[in-house]
Amino acid sequence: MFQKPNPTTPPPGRRPAERPRVLRGRGPVTALAAALLGVTAAGAAWSATPAAARTTTAIRTCAVSDLYLSTGAKEGAAGSLYWPVRFTNTSTTKCALRGYPGVSVLDGAHHRIGPAAKHSGRAYGTVTLSPGHSATAVLRTTNGPVGGPCERTGTYLQVYPPASRTATLVPAPWKTCSGVFQTGPVNTDGGF
């Protein structure tokens, strides 16, 4: 007579198969916990990698004390006046700038003249400055009273580098006209 195989007895020459464990009433929760445990273990293994083996190195943000600010030559084009503000790294290490500076015009008594500069809307990236290297942010107003009057001429530009809460005063005879005062982001291509 034909003998029915016993599911717990392996055929000759084979090891018994391991039976899957069934946890009644906990299937989805147990599966989720196991998946999270796997992710956590993988994260722990990554964090155990020595710092020297990681490829990303964070470069610190330039502080006001790392920078010397100055102005370049004014240029006029198509009814606009452009003036670059130069950020030079005077520290002994690399530092980075990302985004727009905050810029206001001040008189000789350090009172603000008109509103602060608005952002030009240009896209930007992170600019890494090696010691002695510079980047610029270009200011723009109209080239005279085109569509509105001019403010009185200021004595200083009050400039907050990107990500800074401390400003620097740059001697600069700036006059905002027609209610147009914009700044571009810090960049190395001289663009507005």
Long-range contacts (C-beta under 8 A, 24 or more apart in sequence): 59-94, 59-95, 59-96, 59-128, 60-93, 60-94, 60-95, 60-96, 61-95, 61-96, 61-97, 61-98, 61-162, 61-163, 62-87, 62-89, 62-91, 62-95, 62-96, 62-97, 62-129, 62-161, 63-95, 63-164, 63-166, 64-161, 64-164, 64-166, 64-167, 64-168, 65-91, 66-90, 66-91, 66-95, 67-161, 67-168, 69-159, 69-161, 69-168, 69-170, 70-170, 71-157, 71-170, 71-172, 72-136, 76-143, 79-142, 79-143, 79-146, 80-140, 80-141, 80-142, 80-143, 80-180, 81-140, 81-141, 81-142, 81-143, 81-177, 82-138, 82-139, 82-140, 82-192, 83-138, 83-139, 83-140, 83-172, 83-174, 84-136, 84-137, 84-138, 84-139, 84-190, 85-136, 85-137, 85-138, 85-139, 85-157, 85-159, 85-170, 85-183, 86-134, 86-135, 86-136, 87-129, 87-134, 87-135, 87-136, 87-137, 87-161, 87-186, 88-129, 88-132, 88-133, 88-134, 89-129, 89-130, 89-131, 89-132, 89-133, 89-134, 90-131, 90-132, 91-131, 92-131, 93-131, 94-128, 94-129, 94-130, 94-131, 95-128, 95-129, 96-126, 96-127, 96-128, 96-129, 97-126, 97-127, 97-129, 97-135, 97-161, 97-162, 97-163, 97-186, 98-124, 98-125, 98-126, 98-127, 98-162, 98-163, 98-186, 99-124, 99-162, 99-163, 99-185, 99-186, 100-124, 100-137, 100-162, 100-183, 100-184, 100-185, 100-186, 101-137, 101-159, 101-160, 101-161, 101-162, 101-183, 101-186, 102-158, 102-159, 102-160, 102-167, 103-137, 103-139, 103-157, 103-158, 103-159, 103-160, 103-181, 103-183, 104-157, 104-158, 105-151, 105-154, 105-156, 105-157, 105-158, 105-174, 105-176, 105-181, 106-154, 106-155, 106-156, 106-157, 106-158, 106-169, 107-152, 107-154, 107-155, 107-156, 108-155, 108-156, 110-156, 110-158, 110-169, 112-158, 113-151, 113-152, 113-154, 113-176, 114-151, 114-176, 114-181, 115-181, 116-181, 117-181, 117-182, 117-183, 118-181, 118-182, 118-183, 119-182, 119-183, 119-185, 120-182, 120-183, 120-184, 120-185, 120-192, 122-184, 122-185, 122-191, 122-192, 123-185, 124-185, 124-186, 124-187, 125-187, 127-186, 127-187, 127-188, 135-186, 135-187, 135-188, 136-186, 136-187, 136-188, 136-190, 137-183, 137-184, 137-185, 137-186, 137-187, 138-183, 138-184, 138-190, 138-191, 138-192, 139-174, 139-181, 139-182, 139-183, 139-184, 140-180, 140-181, 140-182, 140-183, 140-184, 140-192, 141-174, 141-175, 141-176, 141-177, 141-178, 141-180, 141-181, 141-182, 142-177, 142-178, 142-180, 143-177, 144-177, 145-177, 145-178, 146-177, 146-178, 147-178, 147-179, 148-177, 148-178, 148-179, 149-177, 149-178, 150-175, 150-176, 150-177, 150-178, 151-175, 151-176, 151-177, 161-186, 162-186
